[in-house]
Amino acid sequence: MTLVQLRYLIAVAQHSSVQKAAESLYVSQPSISKAIASLEDEMGITIFTRHSTGMTLTEEGYKFLTYAQQVIEQADLLLSHYRAGQKIRRVFSISSHHYAFVVNAFVLLLREYTKDEYEFSLRETRTFDIIEDVKTTRSEIGIIYLSPFNRDVIRNILKSKGLEYRSLFIAKPHVFVSRAHPIAAKQSVRLEDLREYPRFTYDQGTNNSFYFAEELHSNIIAPKSIVVTDRATLFNLLLGLQGYTIASGILSTDLNGDQIVAVPLESEEYMELIVLTIHGHKLSSLAARYIQILSDYVRQFITNSPNSAVELPHQSYEQL
């Protein structure tokens, strides 16, 4: 397997056509076809389904493409720095679910960092990708949640990947809605109160398991459902439509304004937000500082919102 083969693979996946991929890369079609066929033989999988109108990824091909993109991104990072005779400046990287408080803490960390040159990385992404990012060291830490519903499955996955975790805080579920929503002024709501409204959830890609969902009660079917890929889109839809999403209840007016409100959801579920790291890995000073800033931010939120049903646990890293 070579980087050239992976670049050809990514181009064909983007264009769904060998011809268009060849034109974009300024190489011949036979070169791309031969490279991909050789890659499939070497890996023992079928990456593309060939048909008269082009090429489409198989299910196994989607998974392989995810890894290929990560390899190429890392290779390009190395090339961009060493070709110019520079040292790599990435000093901290994190992958997380779509949480505003994660971004807030990231901003505070950057304000403390005084170096003239650096490269930080913050990826808001899918559950599977967060776990893989930490496993492959693309990110030093990852932030996801555990609940009574997903705990056993997620813990087993983390153990199989050689990861451990530390609990950040525990929150009772809330629904985020626009301030103009009919339920915004309620003291609490039940799931049945939400049936007439659209439910917004984050896309989990090909790993779309109930256990990987970013929202609680993912196994309960909503009559109206809208799937999105980023937090800005979700919040804009909350403002534009009378919809809702299930979350921790921690909102940031600094980032999201005051037009989104959190209403407690009557539920036996809870969200335990956790930090993922490689088992036995000693955190960098920046990673340790980031976790401290994040904990302080949540602690301040609890102080300012005593009815938020958020708790800071007293727990060290969980050995799996």
Disulfide bonds with the S-S distance in Angstrom:
none
